[in-house]
Amino acid sequence: MSEKTYKSRRSIEGIVSLFTNFKNQKTREAEQLKSALYNVGLLLLLGAFALVILILLPFIRPLAFGVLFGAVLFPAKKKLASSINKWIDKIEKNDVPVIISIASIPFNALEKLGEVIILFIFTHIKIILGGTGSIILLKILHSILPKKILTYVVDIVLWQHSLFEYIVSTFNTLLLLLIIISFIISLYLLWNNSTSSLFTIVGQLLWIVIIAYGCSFFGPFQIPAFVTIMVYAFLAMMYDETTYNELVARLRKIFRKEANIIEQLEQDEKGEEEEEILATSTTPLANSNELLQKTKSHLSEMKSKLQLNVQSDQKSSKKDEEELESNWYFQILFYACAATILFKHLWIVAFCVIPVIFYSIIAICKALGLWNYIEAMLKDPIDKIKEWVIQRRDALMPIFLPGMIQLNKKVRGMFCRLMKSYVDDISSCVMIVFLILAVIFISVFSFAQIYSEAITVVQLTGDLVNRTLAVRPELVDMLPINMQSMNDVIDNAYQYSRTTIEEHLDSFLNNTDKEQAIKFKTQILSLWDRLIQRYMDQYTGNEVAGPRVTSESVFDTIDEIFTSSGLTFTSIFAWAKNNLSLMKEIGDSIWIVLRTNLTLLFSIITTSFGVLISSGHFMLAILFNSVIFFTTLYYLLQSSKDRYTPIAVNSNSAMQLRILEALESSVSSVLIATLKLSIFHGLFTFVTHSIFGAHVVYLPAFLAGVLAAAPFLETYWCSIPAFLDLWLTQNHFYLGVALVLIHFIVPPNFNVIIHSEIKGSGHPYLTALSIAGGIYLLGLEGAIIGPLLLCLLIVLFEFTISLTSSSPLNTFTQQTSNEESASPMSLLLNENPFLKNA
């Protein structure tokens, strides 16, 4: 019986093992099939991604620029959309006709502008009054004070220098030792409470004597060393007083904190005693609640570890944004820029007075209650007029007026609903139109200023060459005799062209009357002289003394040629008729040349046609790229509600949201940093060049803004034209040197600050290298694409490090396994002291 049961058991085990092996083999095959499907899906995904890249490759530049410009314009579009929504809500609330609301927009904008100006003035009243007062005081001192006061100031400085020199050179070693020994003996013998203040003063004077003796060993630098040490000691004394007051205040706070801490400890001890008393009456079910709380805490820890720890919390990020060091630089720069523009264009101040007066009148009327008084005063007459009109409404008003009023209400409601549904479209179109107008205005203004200043730069180059040749005469010997300056080159060109014209006129008027020919030749040469003089007067201005040639005098000379010299249209026709054979011979010779060079003519025509075709293709490419750019920009702005569309990706995973937030902050910080660099360098160059009075302002500012975004060169090279202008044209060499030094010191420090503010880019040196490498590989776009790729790489690197370094699942399982290993009874014994003692 046992043998049969054994065999039956073995057969059953064989069948079970067969089924388990088949099941395991099936699961392995299923896993292999899943992995194969995953690999195929990944390959298909990569292939589709590559195909999409190849398809969009011709349009990648306009698409990329559309995304970048959309990121810049999105905050302004969001504010504009919210303003339009508020305006529509105001129309619905106040029941105002749409036409009146649209007509009142300029007045509301004027009132808002006045409010902004007044708030700015009141919030910055100290800075405005201080800056205005300083400028007026300097202007008064410069215009009123005589030069004798400056000589008095120089005399006082020289007297102080001689006094310090006498003090330093008076004391020798023997005299200093006698003074110190006598002071110590008197301090030992005569010190008491009544003489302590006197000894304190004498002791400080003794230290001054010791410092003066020590500075006597510095040779020619003894006076500057003595003054520097004394100023530094005075500053240290002032700092010591402030630190002493701060120390006393901190000690008081510490004692208060200690008293509060002692009170809190006493209250905590009482609370713990009460909890222990209450704990005796609790049931063992409290332990299960504690276990649930522990598991919840472990789950929360696991959740927090799974999140990507790339950036800090929102509070810390907001705090960092508020405490950016670059904001302080920008604040000072904007103040200086506004003051410079207002000082150069005072009409802006007069224009700003209009909205300020308008807003002030409205605010005063509201504050004094004038509107309510006028409304109460006009209420009775208006009610009487309404009553009189209502009684006679059939005779005074048209029949369709009530229906029109009802229809206007429905139209207003439809208009408000339609506007609310198209708020994003309207705000997007407004931002695109604003971008186009801004680009056109800035381009026209920049090209006009750059053209005028480029001519000034050419003149400065000529002056530099002349100054160099004057200072270095050995260079003059290397040039031809008549080309020893730029003016000589211009004079030579003028004389050569005048001689050529005179020779051609002599050969042309060979067979005519000599007196008439000489008169005509003189008039032609005088016309040439006037044209050259008129052209030169446009650029010399009032710097050269002497008569000026106007455009009216040039036209008078032309009229004189056609009238007084007898050269009329009839004489020209008569000359052509008499010389018809000569003109025919000239035409035949030209035709022979053209006939023998038909291939050359055909090649010229085909080349010209090819240039037209290529330029047309270029224009079509620009037009096509512009359409793609504006279409992309419109759809991105229109579809962006609370967040920018390329970043607002819906995801339920906290990890993915954290990655997206990190990428968003990195990309936005790169774009904002590039914009900050360009704006700061451009405005800083504009302010410094305007303050120093250079004639070349806009061209260096434009170049500085471009070089800040795409750093081929450092921006201090842009101050070289202004330096040449101040040195050669205005004879202010030291001002030019000061301008170059300011540009050499200030902007590089600001670059380091901005690069350090880019989140997720590592060290500022890496950011600079990414900018340079991006420009080297991709051109101007690489200045933005390089830091973006660097930020993406660092974010992904930190993501992988955070996943591999810490495994929250393992830590959680280890903690929970220790708890699960203990039995429930042991947990209850350990947690409940009464059961444990029992």
ROVOLUM-512326 format. One record per residue (C-alpha): z, x negated, y negated. Coordinates in steps of 0.1 Angstrom, whole numbers, plus 5000, padded with zeros to 4 digits. Layout:
! ROVOLUM-512326
     Z     X     Y
     Z     X     Y
...
//
This chain:
! ROVOLUM-512326
     Z     X     Y
  5000  5000  5000
  5008  4972  4977
  4975  4954  4985
  4955  4986  4976
  4974  4990  4943
  4968  4953  4936
  4931  4956  4942
  4929  4988  4921
  4948  4971  4893
  4924  4941  4894
  4894  4964  4893
  4908  4983  4864
  4915  4950  4845
  4880  4938  4852
  4866  4970  4838
  4888  4967  4808
  4879  4931  4802
  4842  4940  4805
  4846  4967  4779
  4866  4943  4756
  4840  4915  4760
  4812  4940  4752
  4831  4953  4722
  4838  4918  4709
  4802  4908  4714
  4791  4939  4696
  4815  4931  4667
  4802  4895  4665
  4766  4908  4664
  4775  4933  4637
  4791  4905  4616
  4761  4883  4621
  4738  4912  4611
  4760  4919  4580
  4758  4882  4570
  4720  4882  4575
  4717  4913  4554
  4739  4898  4527
  4717  4867  4527
  4685  4887  4525
  4699  4908  4497
  4710  4877  4478
  4675  4862  4482
  4659  4894  4470
  4683  4895  4441
  4674  4860  4431
  4637  4866  4435
  4639  4898  4414
  4659  4878  4387
  4633  4851  4387
  4604  4876  4384
  4622  4893  4355
  4626  4860  4338
  4589  4851  4343
  4579  4886  4330
  4601  4884  4299
  4595  4847  4293
  4569  4853  4265
  4593  4876  4247
  4625  4857  4253
  4627  4843  4218
  4625  4876  4199
  4648  4892  4225
  4674  4865  4221
  4672  4866  4183
  4675  4904  4185
  4707  4901  4205
  4721  4875  4182
  4713  4893  4150
  4726  4925  4165
  4759  4908  4172
  4761  4898  4135
  4751  4932  4122
  4771  4954  4145
  4804  4953  4126
  4786  4963  4094
  4767  4991  4113
  4800  5004  4127
  4816  5006  4093
  4785  5023  4078
  4785  5049  4107
  4822  5057  4101
  4815  5060  4063
  4786  5085  4070
  4808  5105  4094
  4836  5107  4067
  4810  5118  4041
  4797  5146  4064
  4833  5157  4072
  4839  5158  4034
  4808  5180  4029
  4820  5204  4056
  4856  5205  4043
  4848  5210  4006
  4819  5235  4012
  4797  5215  3987
  4759  5219  3986
  4740  5190  4002
  4719  5183  3971
  4750  5180  3949
  4767  5157  3975
  4736  5135  3976
  4734  5134  3938
  4771  5125  3936
  4767  5094  3958
  4759  5070  3929
  4790  5082  3910
  4812  5079  3941
  4799  5044  3947
  4805  5035  3911
  4841  5048  3913
  4847  5029  3946
  4833  4997  3931
  4856  5000  3901
  4886  5006  3925
  4877  4975  3945
  4874  4954  3913
  4907  4966  3899
  4925  4961  3932
  4910  4926  3934
  4921  4918  3899
  4957  4930  3904
  4961  4913  3938
  4948  4879  3923
  4961  4883  3888
  4979  4850  3889
  4950  4830  3900
  4926  4847  3876
  4949  4842  3846
  4957  4806  3856
  4920  4797  3861
  4908  4815  3829
  4936  4800  3809
  4930  4765  3822
  4893  4767  3814
  4899  4781  3779
  4926  4754  3772
  4903  4726  3784
  4875  4740  3762
  4898  4741  3732
  4912  4707  3738
  4876  4693  3742
  4863  4709  3710
  4893  4708  3687
  4914  4677  3695
  4903  4645  3677
  4896  4613  3694
  4927  4597  3679
  4949  4617  3703
  4931  4601  3732
  4937  4567  3717
  4974  4576  3713
  4975  4585  3750
  4959  4552  3759
  4984  4533  3737
  5014  4551  3754
  5000  4542  3789
  4996  4506  3778
  5032  4505  3764
  5046  4519  3797
  5026  4492  3815
  5041  4465  3794
  5076  4480  3798
  5073  4480  3836
  5060  4445  3835
  5089  4434  3814
  5114  4451  3838
  5098  4435  3869
  5095  4400  3855
  5130  4399  3839
  5152  4397  3869
  5153  4365  3890
  5173  4358  3921
  5204  4343  3904
  5207  4371  3879
  5203  4398  3906
  5230  4382  3928
  5254  4381  3898
  5248  4418  3890
  5253  4429  3926
  5285  4408  3930
  5300  4421  3897
  5291  4457  3906
  5308  4454  3941
  5340  4438  3925
  5342  4465  3898
  5335  4492  3924
  5364  4478  3945
  5388  4476  3916
  5380  4505  3892
  5368  4533  3916
  5386  4566  3911
  5377  4603  3906
  5372  4599  3868
  5348  4569  3871
  5329  4581  3902
  5300  4597  3881
  5296  4565  3860
  5295  4543  3891
  5269  4567  3907
  5246  4563  3877
  5251  4525  3876
  5244  4523  3914
  5211  4541  3911
  5201  4518  3882
  5210  4488  3904
  5187  4501  3931
  5159  4503  3905
  5166  4467  3896
  5164  4457  3933
  5131  4475  3937
  5117  4458  3906
  5128  4424  3920
  5111  4432  3953
  5079  4443  3936
  5078  4410  3917
  5065  4393  3949
  5033  4414  3950
  5016  4393  3923
  4989  4412  3904
  4998  4445  3922
  5035  4444  3912
  5031  4471  3885
  5012  4496  3908
  5037  4489  3936
  5067  4495  3914
  5052  4528  3900
  5042  4540  3935
  5077  4533  3949
  5094  4551  3920
  5072  4582  3923
  5077  4583  3961
  5114  4580  3956
  5114  4608  3931
  5095  4630  3955
  5119  4621  3983
  5148  4630  3962
  5133  4665  3954
  5125  4670  3991
  5160  4660  4001
  5174  4687  3978
  5152  4714  3993
  5160  4703  4029
  5197  4703  4021
  5194  4739  4009
  5174  4749  4040
  5199  4732  4062
  5228  4752  4047
  5208  4784  4051
  5200  4776  4088
  5236  4768  4096
  5247  4801  4082
  5221  4819  4103
  5232  4799  4134
  5268  4809  4128
  5258  4845  4124
  5237  4844  4156
  5266  4829  4175
  5289  4857  4163
  5263  4883  4174
  5259  4866  4208
  5297  4866  4214
  5298  4903  4206
  5269  4910  4229
  5285  4890  4257
  5317  4910  4254
  5298  4942  4255
  5278  4930  4285
  5310  4922  4304
  5324  4956  4297
  5291  4972  4309
  5292  4952  4341
  5327  4963  4349
  5317  4999  4343
  5287  4994  4366
  5308  4979  4394
  5332  5009  4392
  5303  5033  4393
  5286  5013  4421
  5315  5022  4445
  5305  5059  4443
  5267  5053  4450
  5251  5060  4483
  5231  5036  4505
  5199  5053  4493
  5201  5031  4462
  5191  5001  4483
  5158  5018  4493
  5151  5023  4456
  5157  4987  4449
  5133  4978  4477
  5106  5000  4462
  5112  4984  4428
  5108  4949  4444
  5076  4958  4460
  5063  4973  4427
  5073  4940  4409
  5054  4920  4436
  5024  4941  4432
  5025  4937  4395
  5028  4900  4398
  4998  4899  4422
  4978  4920  4397
  4986  4897  4368
  4977  4866  4388
  4943  4881  4398
  4935  4885  4362
  4916  4856  4346
  4940  4835  4325
  4914  4822  4301
  4927  4835  4268
  4961  4846  4256
  4972  4881  4249
  4958  4903  4222
  4988  4897  4200
  4985  4860  4201
  4947  4862  4195
  4953  4884  4165
  4979  4859  4153
  4955  4830  4157
  4928  4848  4138
  4952  4855  4110
  4963  4819  4109
  4929  4802  4110
  4929  4771  4088
  4893  4777  4078
  4902  4809  4061
  4922  4789  4035
  4892  4767  4028
  4869  4798  4025
  4893  4815  4001
  4894  4785  3977
  4856  4781  3980
  4849  4818  3972
  4872  4816  3942
  4853  4785  3929
  4819  4801  3937
  4828  4833  3919
  4842  4814  3889
  4810  4793  3887
  4786  4822  3889
  4806  4842  3863
  4807  4812  3840
  4769  4807  3843
  4760  4844  3841
  4784  4862  3818
  4763  4894  3820
  4779  4900  3854
  4813  4904  3837
  4797  4929  3813
  4782  4948  3842
  4815  4949  3861
  4832  4965  3830
  4812  4997  3835
  4827  5007  3869
  4861  4995  3858
  4861  5018  3828
  4847  5047  3848
  4874  5043  3875
  4901  5038  3848
  4892  5070  3830
  4893  5090  3863
  4926  5074  3873
  4942  5080  3839
  4931  5117  3839
  4945  5122  3874
  4978  5104  3865
  4983  5124  3833
  4972  5157  3848
  4943  5162  3824
  4921  5177  3851
  4947  5204  3859
  4952  5210  3822
  4915  5215  3815
  4912  5237  3846
  4941  5259  3835
  4927  5261  3800
  4892  5271  3812
  4905  5295  3839
  4907  5326  3817
  4873  5322  3800
  4857  5314  3834
  4873  5345  3850
  4860  5367  3821
  4825  5353  3825
  4826  5359  3862
  4838  5395  3858
  4811  5401  3832
  4784  5386  3854
  4796  5405  3885
  4793  5438  3867
  4758  5430  3857
  4747  5410  3887
  4718  5433  3896
  4703  5428  3862
  4711  5391  3858
  4705  5376  3893
  4675  5379  3916
  4677  5401  3947
  4673  5372  3971
  4703  5352  3958
  4729  5365  3984
  4705  5358  4013
  4697  5324  3998
  4734  5315  3997
  4739  5325  4033
  4708  5306  4043
  4720  5276  4024
  4753  5277  4044
  4734  5278  4076
  4711  5250  4065
  4741  5229  4054
  4757  5234  4088
  4725  5225  4106
  4722  5194  4083
  4757  5183  4091
  4753  5187  4128
  4719  5170  4127
  4733  5141  4107
  4762  5137  4130
  4739  5135  4160
  4717  5109  4143
  4745  5088  4126
  4739  5058  4148
  4701  5060  4143
  4705  5063  4105
  4730  5034  4102
  4708  5012  4124
  4677  5019  4103
  4697  5012  4071
  4710  4979  4085
  4674  4968  4096
  4660  4978  4061
  4689  4959  4045
  4681  4928  4067
  4644  4930  4057
  4651  4933  4020
  4677  4906  4021
  4653  4882  4039
  4625  4890  4014
  4648  4886  3983
  4664  4854  3996
  4630  4839  4006
  4613  4847  3973
  4643  4834  3953
  4647  4803  3974
  4610  4794  3973
  4609  4798  3935
  4640  4777  3930
  4630  4751  3956
  4595  4748  3941
  4609  4742  3906
  4635  4718  3919
  4610  4699  3940
  4590  4691  3909
  4623  4678  3894
  4628  4656  3925
  4593  4642  3921
  4601  4633  3885
  4634  4618  3896
  4615  4597  3921
  4592  4584  3894
  4622  4576  3872
  4638  4558  3901
  4607  4537  3906
  4605  4529  3869
  4642  4520  3868
  4639  4498  3899
  4609  4480  3885
  4627  4474  3853
  4658  4460  3870
  4639  4440  3896
  4611  4423  3877
  4600  4403  3908
  4588  4436  3922
  4566  4441  3892
  4546  4409  3899
  4537  4423  3933
  4519  4452  3918
  4485  4452  3900
  4485  4445  3863
  4479  4481  3852
  4503  4497  3878
  4537  4483  3868
  4553  4518  3865
  4546  4554  3874
  4536  4562  3838
  4510  4533  3840
  4495  4549  3871
  4492  4583  3854
  4477  4566  3823
  4452  4548  3844
  4441  4580  3862
  4438  4597  3828
  4417  4569  3813
  4395  4566  3844
  4387  4603  3844
  4381  4603  3806
  4357  4574  3809
  4338  4591  3838
  4334  4623  3818
  4321  4604  3788
  4295  4585  3809
  4282  4618  3825
  4280  4634  3791
  4260  4605  3777
  4235  4606  3806
  4233  4644  3804
  4227  4645  3766
  4204  4615  3765
  4173  4633  3751
  4190  4657  3727
  4199  4653  3690
  4223  4624  3686
  4245  4640  3660
  4248  4672  3680
  4254  4652  3712
  4282  4631  3696
  4298  4663  3682
  4296  4680  3716
  4310  4650  3735
  4339  4647  3710
  4348  4683  3716
  4347  4680  3754
  4369  4649  3753
  4393  4666  3729
  4395  4695  3753
  4403  4672  3782
  4430  4655  3761
  4446  4688  3752
  4445  4700  3788
  4463  4668  3800
  4488  4670  3771
  4495  4706  3779
  4501  4699  3815
  4525  4670  3807
  4544  4691  3782
  4553  4716  3809
  4575  4690  3827
  4588  4668  3798
  4602  4697  3778
  4621  4687  3747
  4629  4652  3759
  4599  4636  3742
  4595  4638  3704
  4562  4647  3688
  4538  4676  3685
  4533  4700  3714
  4500  4715  3727
  4501  4752  3733
  4478  4774  3754
  4464  4790  3722
  4452  4756  3710
  4434  4750  3742
  4415  4783  3740
  4407  4776  3704
  4391  4743  3714
  4370  4761  3740
  4358  4787  3715
  4350  4759  3691
  4327  4743  3717
  4308  4775  3722
  4305  4784  3685
  4304  4754  3662
  4285  4730  3684
  4256  4755  3688
  4261  4757  3725
  4254  4794  3732
  4241  4812  3762
  4206  4813  3746
  4206  4776  3742
  4217  4772  3778
  4188  4794  3790
  4164  4775  3768
  4176  4742  3782
  4172  4755  3818
  4137  4768  3810
  4126  4734  3796
  4141  4715  3825
  4129  4739  3852
  4109  4712  3870
  4140  4689  3871
  4161  4717  3886
  4134  4724  3911
  4133  4688  3922
  4171  4689  3925
  4169  4720  3946
  4143  4705  3969
  4163  4674  3975
  4194  4695  3983
  4173  4716  4008
  4160  4685  4025
  4196  4672  4029
  4207  4706  4043
  4177  4709  4066
  4183  4675  4081
  4220  4682  4086
  4218  4717  4101
  4240  4706  4130
  4267  4694  4106
  4265  4727  4088
  4267  4747  4120
  4297  4727  4132
  4314  4733  4098
  4307  4771  4101
  4320  4772  4137
  4350  4751  4129
  4359  4775  4100
  4354  4805  4122
  4377  4789  4148
  4403  4783  4122
  4401  4819  4112
  4404  4831  4148
  4433  4808  4155
  4451  4818  4123
  4444  4854  4132
  4459  4849  4167
  4489  4832  4151
  4494  4862  4128
  4490  4886  4157
  4517  4867  4176
  4540  4868  4146
  4534  4905  4142
  4540  4912  4179
  4572  4891  4180
  4584  4909  4149
  4578  4943  4165
  4597  4932  4196
  4626  4918  4175
  4631  4949  4154
  4627  4972  4183
  4653  4953  4203
  4676  4951  4173
  4672  4989  4167
  4680  4999  4203
  4710  4976  4205
  4725  4988  4173
  4717  5025  4180
  4733  5024  4215
  4764  5005  4204
  4793  5028  4198
  4827  5011  4198
  4816  4979  4214
  4784  4959  4213
  4761  4971  4240
  4754  4937  4258
  4791  4932  4262
  4803  4968  4268
  4797  4968  4305
  4817  4994  4324
  4838  4979  4351
  4869  4992  4370
  4880  4957  4380
  4906  4940  4358
  4892  4906  4367
  4857  4915  4355
  4871  4930  4323
  4890  4898  4317
  4858  4877  4323
  4838  4899  4299
  4865  4896  4272
  4865  4858  4276
  4828  4857  4274
  4827  4880  4244
  4853  4860  4225
  4835  4827  4233
  4801  4840  4223
  4814  4856  4191
  4833  4825  4182
  4802  4804  4186
  4781  4827  4164
  4809  4830  4138
  4815  4793  4138
  4778  4786  4132
  4776  4811  4104
  4808  4797  4088
  4794  4762  4089
  4762  4772  4072
  4779  4793  4046
  4806  4768  4038
  4782  4738  4034
  4757  4758  4013
  4783  4773  3990
  4802  4740  3987
  4770  4722  3977
  4761  4749  3952
  4796  4749  3936
  4799  4711  3933
  4763  4706  3920
  4769  4734  3895
  4802  4720  3883
  4788  4685  3879
  4759  4699  3859
  4730  4687  3881
  4695  4700  3876
  4689  4702  3913
  4712  4728  3928
  4695  4753  3952
  4674  4728  3971
  4704  4707  3982
  4724  4739  3990
  4696  4753  4012
  4692  4720  4030
  4730  4717  4035
  4731  4752  4050
  4703  4743  4074
  4717  4709  4084
  4751  4725  4090
  4737  4749  4115
  4713  4724  4130
  4729  4690  4123
  4699  4665  4123
  4717  4647  4095
  4750  4649  4078
  4751  4672  4048
  4763  4645  4024
  4727  4632  4023
  4719  4664  4004
  4738  4651  3974
  4715  4621  3968
  4690  4640  3946
  4718  4652  3924
  4732  4617  3922
  4698  4604  3911
  4696  4632  3885
  4731  4625  3871
  4724  4588  3870
  4688  4585  3859
  4682  4616  3838
  4717  4623  3823
  4731  4588  3824
  4763  4598  3842
  4765  4572  3870
  4802  4577  3877
  4799  4615  3880
  4771  4610  3905
  4793  4586  3925
  4822  4611  3925
  4798  4639  3937
  4787  4618  3966
  4823  4608  3975
  4834  4645  3975
  4805  4654  3998
  4813  4625  4020
  4850  4634  4024
  4855  4672  4024
  4827  4687  4046
  4832  4665  4077
  4869  4675  4078
  4859  4711  4077
  4834  4706  4106
  4863  4695  4128
  4884  4725  4119
  4855  4750  4127
  4846  4733  4160
  4883  4735  4171
  4883  4772  4164
  4855  4779  4190
  4873  4796  4219
  4865  4784  4254
  4845  4753  4244
  4869  4725  4251
  4872  4696  4228
  4854  4697  4194
  4835  4666  4205
  4820  4685  4234
  4809  4712  4209
  4792  4687  4187
  4774  4672  4217
  4763  4706  4229
  4748  4713  4195
  4730  4680  4194
  4717  4683  4230
  4706  4719  4224
  4686  4708  4194
  4671  4680  4213
  4659  4702  4242
  4653  4736  4226
  4647  4729  4189
  4665  4748  4162
  4676  4776  4186
  4695  4750  4206
  4721  4747  4178
  4733  4782  4190
  4722  4782  4227
  4739  4748  4234
  4775  4759  4225
  4769  4793  4242
  4760  4776  4275
  4790  4753  4271
  4814  4782  4266
  4799  4801  4296
  4803  4770  4318
  4839  4764  4308
  4848  4801  4313
  4833  4801  4348
  4850  4768  4356
  4884  4781  4345
  4878  4813  4365
  4871  4793  4397
  4902  4770  4391
  4924  4801  4386
  4912  4816  4419
  4915  4784  4440
  4947  4770  4425
  4969  4801  4430
  4966  4826  4458
  4988  4856  4449
  4982  4873  4482
  4998  4844  4501
  5028  4843  4478
  5032  4880  4481
  5030  4879  4519
  5055  4851  4521
  5080  4869  4499
  5075  4902  4518
  5077  4885  4552
  5112  4872  4545
  5123  4907  4535
  5107  4923  4566
  5122  4898  4590
  5157  4911  4582
  5167  4944  4598
  5175  4974  4577
  5211  4973  4589
  5215  4937  4577
  5200  4946  4543
  5225  4974  4540
  5254  4951  4550
  5243  4925  4525
  5237  4949  4496
  5268  4972  4501
  5301  4953  4498
  5321  4981  4514
  5301  4981  4546
  5301  4944  4547
  5339  4942  4545
  5342  4969  4570
//
